[in-house]
Amino acid sequence: MTIDVLEFIGKLTQHIYAKGFRVVRRYGLYARVKKKLSIEIIKLYNFIKQRNIY
């Protein structure tokens, strides 16, 4: 795809947020609902790994 420089800059600047605008995206394991569950799973995995339990 070949576009003009000014058109490219225009398309690029559309993705810049306004000053002071906060973006919060928490999906998957980072979601607040899943955070406690994911921490418990990681602790259990580390325990099993440390004790060589299969």
C-alpha positions in Angstrom: 0.0 0.0 0.0 1.4 3.4 -1.0 0.0 6.6 0.5 1.0 10.2 0.7 3.1 11.3 3.7 0.4 13.7 5.0 -2.3 11.1 4.7 -0.1 8.7 6.6 0.5 11.2 9.4 -3.2 11.9 9.5 -4.0 8.3 9.9 -1.3 7.8 12.5 -2.4 10.8 14.7 -5.9 9.4 14.9 -4.5 6.8 17.3 -3.0 9.3 19.7 -5.2 9.9 22.8 -6.0 13.4 24.1 -3.9 14.7 27.0 -5.3 13.4 30.3 -7.3 10.6 28.7 -7.0 7.4 30.6 -7.2 4.0 28.9 -8.0 1.0 31.0 -8.0 -2.4 29.3 -8.0 -5.5 31.4 -8.8 -8.7 29.7 -8.0 -12.3 30.4 -5.8 -12.9 33.5 -5.4 -9.1 34.0 -9.2 -8.7 34.5 -10.0 -7.8 38.1 -12.6 -10.6 38.3 -10.0 -13.2 37.3 -7.0 -11.8 39.2 -7.5 -13.7 42.5 -8.2 -16.9 40.6 -5.0 -16.5 38.5 -2.9 -15.8 41.5 -4.1 -18.9 43.2 -3.5 -21.0 40.1 0.1 -19.6 39.9 0.7 -20.4 43.6 -0.6 -23.9 43.1 1.6 -24.4 40.0 4.7 -23.2 41.8 3.9 -25.5 44.8 3.5 -28.5 42.6 6.7 -27.6 40.6 8.7 -27.1 43.8 7.5 -30.5 45.3 7.9 -32.4 42.0 4.3 -33.6 42.2 2.8 -35.0 39.0 
